[in-house]
């Protein structure tokens, strides 16, 4: 059975990277029925111009839709605006290798009725597709090394101080047979994520998480699995994340949300899994506390400048707020999160 596909790309103020990414979408061996660029730029002109230049003569319709800003908000509006069976949701700086979309769709079509697989992700690769790295929009010096060491650190953390999100996902697998295709994974970052449209509508990206969201992809993946569906990776679907240079300015906010979300996001899925009678890990609150404490310590030790010190200070605020969050029951969790978010960010 052949399933239909739409590609939805959220963007804001980044026309240059769209010029890199869109031709790679249009050169895939398996094309989507349409590409929808969801733009929240203050001035829509540069994005519209970049899309027109990069997709001139495209074999499929390419449209631009204007919305308010917010990663989760833009993705949700894009999913609502299309009607295809599957929606691919790459970042605007996701650079696809040849055959990536075909590999993703093979996983879905191994489960055409959608009884097991609710979402499929590609596989991250440090290699650029095709030619060498483009001359424009380069990352800062040392970014590649930081990514490589970050992957090693993540493997060590998984062994010693696992994230609650990963512990919960693994517990949810315990009562399910292996998926019919792909490799089961705990969660996937949004730059390489896709989902069945009906699953995306049933478990929309959480707009309460704020404009940058920071974890809306993890939240979706966990709630999907709590509902009894699998997230799988297609190892042959290679995608390079050509991250934007620079950093977000508010270090305190980034640090606070980093640790606060490490509790809020898995707790949402934990309560959903318990309500559905699915297996959940023992000592879940302890797992959340340990990871948040480790993360706050990492940022404190690694602080090298004012921005780093701000992030460490914010992470400590989020860590300290987790006790109140963990004490909230399912009915009060969202309200408690919003109150604590305002307090740790100094806006409530």
C-alpha positions as a printed Julia matrix, in Angstrom:
348×3 Matrix{Float64}:
  0.0    0.0     0.0
  1.37   3.41   -1.0
  0.87   6.18    1.55
  0.79   9.89    0.76
  3.29  12.33    2.23
  3.45  16.07    2.92
  6.53  17.96    4.1
  6.0   20.8     6.6
  8.96  23.09    7.39
  8.74  25.66   10.19
 11.05  28.65    9.71
 11.76  32.13   11.01
 14.25  34.7     9.68
 16.42  32.14    7.87
 16.02  32.47    4.09
 19.64  31.5     3.38
 19.31  28.03    4.83
 16.04  27.43    2.99
 17.99  27.99   -0.21
 20.27  25.12    0.85
 17.61  22.74    2.11
 14.7   23.0    -0.32
 16.55  21.75   -3.45
 17.53  18.63   -1.48
 13.88  17.95   -0.67
 13.0   18.32   -4.35
 15.78  15.98   -5.53
 14.59  13.02   -3.45
 13.7    9.75   -5.19
 10.37   9.82   -3.32
  8.73  13.24   -3.48
  6.03  14.52   -1.14
  2.64  15.45   -2.55
  3.44  18.99   -1.41
  5.84  21.08    0.63
  4.44  23.66    3.05
  6.82  26.26    4.52
  5.33  27.72    7.71
  6.96  31.13    8.19
  6.79  33.36   11.27
  9.36  35.96   10.16
  8.59  39.57   11.03
  9.18  40.47    7.38
  7.8   37.7     5.12
  9.51  39.03    2.0
 12.95  37.36    2.29
 11.46  33.94    3.06
  8.99  34.15    0.17
 11.79  35.21   -2.17
 14.1   32.4    -1.02
 11.37  29.77   -1.42
 10.51  31.02   -4.91
 14.17  30.97   -6.0
 14.93  27.56   -4.5
 11.83  25.82   -5.89
 11.43  27.38   -9.33
 10.18  24.63  -11.67
  9.49  22.28   -8.74
  7.67  19.04   -9.65
  5.34  19.38   -6.64
  3.45  22.34   -5.16
  5.48  24.44   -2.7
  3.52  26.91   -0.58
  4.33  29.43    2.15
  1.94  29.89    5.06
  2.27  32.75    7.57
  1.68  32.16   11.28
  2.65  33.55   14.65
  6.04  32.49   16.03
  6.68  29.29   17.96
  8.11  25.95   16.85
  5.28  23.86   18.3
  2.64  26.34   17.15
  3.97  26.47   13.57
  4.24  22.71   13.28
  0.72  22.18   14.58
 -0.73  24.69   12.11
  1.16  23.02    9.29
 -0.12  19.54   10.2
 -3.66  20.9    10.31
 -3.26  22.52    6.89
 -2.27  19.35    5.01
 -4.26  16.17    4.43
 -1.7   13.5     3.51
 -1.24  10.24    5.47
  2.26  11.07    6.69
  3.8   14.45    7.57
  7.58  14.97    7.51
  8.55  17.81    9.88
 12.23  18.67    9.27
 13.84  21.85   10.54
 14.6   24.49    7.94
 18.28  23.52    8.29
 17.8   19.75    7.8
 19.86  18.72    4.75
 18.62  15.44    3.26
 20.89  12.85    1.7
 19.58  11.03   -1.4
 16.99   8.37   -0.6
 16.19   9.67    2.88
 12.46  10.14    2.29
 12.14   6.79    0.51
 13.71   5.02    3.51
 11.34   6.76    5.94
  8.28   5.87    3.89
  9.3    2.2     3.63
  8.87   1.95    7.4
  5.34   3.36    7.3
  4.36   1.16    4.37
  5.47  -1.95    6.27
  2.58  -1.06    8.64
  0.04   0.41    6.23
 -2.87   0.45    8.69
 -0.82   2.28   11.32
 -1.42  -0.31   14.02
  2.17  -0.3    15.31
  4.24   2.58   13.89
  3.1    6.11   14.66
  6.28   8.03   13.86
  9.54   7.51   11.97
 12.78   9.45   12.18
 15.83   9.62    9.98
 19.42   9.08   11.12
 21.71  12.01   11.85
 24.99  12.15    9.93
 27.87  14.64   10.24
 28.41  14.43    6.47
 26.95  17.02    4.14
 24.97  15.61    1.2
 26.74  15.9    -2.13
 29.48  18.48   -2.3
 31.58  19.82    0.55
 30.03  22.1     3.17
 28.56  25.21    1.56
 30.49  28.48    1.81
 27.53  30.33    3.29
 25.86  29.87    6.66
 28.84  28.1     8.24
 28.85  27.03   11.85
 31.23  28.6    14.34
 34.7   27.13   14.73
 34.68  24.15   17.07
 30.97  23.36   16.62
 31.72  20.01   14.96
 34.03  18.97   17.81
 31.41  19.99   20.39
 28.83  17.84   18.6
 31.16  14.83   18.55
 32.09  15.12   22.22
 28.41  15.72   23.02
 27.48  12.37   21.47
 30.13  10.61   23.58
 28.9   12.38   26.72
 25.32  11.34   25.94
 26.32   7.67   25.72
 28.04   7.89   29.1
 25.06   9.67   30.66
 22.67   7.03   29.31
 24.67   4.41   31.15
 25.25   6.28   34.41
 22.43   8.84   34.83
 19.7    8.06   32.26
 17.1   10.65   31.39
 13.62   9.94   32.69
 12.28  10.25   29.15
 14.43   7.36   27.97
 13.66   5.24   31.02
  9.94   5.68   30.47
 10.11   4.88   26.75
 11.99   1.66   27.44
  9.43   0.6    30.03
  6.63   1.24   27.52
  8.29  -1.15   25.05
  8.23  -4.02   27.53
  4.75  -5.27   26.6
  4.99  -4.8    22.82
  6.33  -7.0    20.02
  9.1   -5.68   17.8
  7.9   -3.17   15.17
  7.48  -4.44   11.6
 10.21  -2.13   10.25
 12.9    0.25   11.46
 14.73   0.33   14.76
 12.75   1.25   17.88
 14.07   4.43   19.57
 13.07   6.38   22.69
 12.66   9.77   21.04
 13.93  11.76   18.08
 14.84  15.43   17.67
 12.47  17.38   15.47
 14.96  18.02   12.66
 14.61  14.38   11.51
 11.09  13.54   12.71
  7.95  12.53   10.84
  4.59  11.21   11.99
  1.31   9.82   10.77
 -1.0   12.78   10.46
 -3.7   11.19   12.61
 -1.13  10.59   15.38
  0.13  14.17   15.11
 -3.43  15.46   15.4
 -4.17  13.2    18.38
 -0.91  14.19   20.14
 -0.12  17.72   18.92
  3.11  19.46   19.82
  2.73  21.11   23.21
  2.39  24.86   22.7
  2.63  25.53   26.46
  6.35  24.84   26.18
  6.88  28.33   24.8
  8.16  29.95   21.67
 11.37  27.91   21.34
  9.54  24.88   22.81
 12.74  22.99   23.79
 11.45  19.46   24.05
  8.24  19.49   22.05
  9.68  16.64   19.98
 10.46  14.52   23.07
  7.0   15.27   24.47
  5.28  14.12   21.27
  7.38  10.94   21.05
  6.66   9.94   24.64
  2.93  10.59   24.47
  2.77   8.65   21.19
  4.39   5.65   22.87
  2.21   5.97   25.96
 -0.74   5.63   23.57
  0.63   2.27   22.38
  2.37   3.24   19.13
  6.04   2.91   18.24
  8.61   5.47   17.17
 11.21   3.88   14.89
 14.34   5.08   13.14
 15.11   4.4     9.49
 18.94   3.98    9.55
 19.26   4.54    5.8
 17.49   7.92    5.96
 20.55  10.11    6.43
 19.98  13.74    7.43
 22.59  16.37    8.23
 21.58  19.04   10.75
 23.2   22.22    9.48
 22.66  24.13   12.7
 22.42  27.89   12.63
 25.49  29.68   13.97
 25.17  31.68   17.15
 23.15  31.08   20.28
 19.92  32.14   21.9
 20.47  35.17   24.06
 18.71  34.47   27.35
 20.99  32.04   29.16
 18.94  32.02   32.37
 15.8   31.02   30.47
 17.61  28.29   28.53
 19.11  26.79   31.67
 15.86  26.93   33.63
 13.81  25.32   30.89
 16.49  22.67   30.36
 16.01  21.24   33.86
 12.33  22.1    34.36
 11.35  20.35   31.12
 13.38  17.29   32.18
 10.6   16.75   34.72
  7.51  18.19   33.07
  7.78  16.4    29.72
  8.27  12.82   31.01
  5.7   13.39   33.77
  3.01  14.19   31.17
  3.68  10.91   29.41
  4.06   9.01   32.71
  0.57  10.02   33.83
 -0.83   9.18   30.38
  0.8    5.74   30.48
 -0.51   5.0    33.98
 -4.03   6.05   32.97
 -3.83   3.64   30.03
 -2.6    0.81   32.25
  0.82   0.64   30.59
  4.06  -0.32   32.35
  6.05   2.51   33.93
  9.45   2.4    35.65
  9.91   2.31   39.42
 11.58   5.27   41.12
 10.58   7.63   38.31
 10.73  10.8    40.43
 14.21   9.84   41.61
 15.35   9.41   38.01
 14.09  12.9    37.17
 15.83  14.46   40.17
 19.15  12.74   39.46
 19.3   13.84   35.84
 18.33  17.44   36.65
 20.97  17.61   39.39
 23.59  16.22   37.0
 22.62  18.7    34.28
 22.75  21.68   36.64
 26.2   20.54   37.85
 27.43  20.15   34.25
 26.43  23.68   33.38
 27.94  25.09   36.55
 31.29  23.33   36.0
 31.36  24.14   32.29
 30.5   27.85   32.59
 33.21  29.84   30.81
 31.56  33.22   30.27
 28.59  35.31   31.35
 26.21  33.35   29.11
 27.4   30.05   30.6
 27.03  31.36   34.14
 23.5   32.52   33.29
 22.62  29.06   32.0
 23.98  27.46   35.16
 21.98  29.84   37.35
 18.81  29.13   35.38
 19.39  25.35   35.53
 19.63  25.54   39.31
 16.3   27.39   39.42
 14.62  24.73   37.3
 16.14  21.92   39.36
 14.89  23.48   42.58
 11.36  23.83   41.17
 11.09  20.13   40.36
 10.01  19.18   43.86
  6.78  21.14   43.47
  6.24  19.75   39.97
  6.75  16.16   41.11
  4.2   16.63   43.89
  1.46  17.72   41.45
 -1.12  15.14   40.41
 -2.09  14.58   36.79
 -5.0   17.04   36.86
 -2.84  19.87   38.22
  0.37  19.16   36.31
 -0.06  21.61   33.43
 -1.23  24.45   35.68
  1.66  23.79   38.08
  4.16  23.79   35.21
  2.93  27.13   33.88
  3.15  28.7    37.33
  6.65  27.35   37.96
  7.77  28.39   34.5
  6.73  31.95   35.24
  8.54  31.87   38.57
 11.84  30.45   37.3
 11.86  32.81   34.3
 10.87  35.77   36.43
  7.69  36.4    34.43
  5.08  35.13   36.88
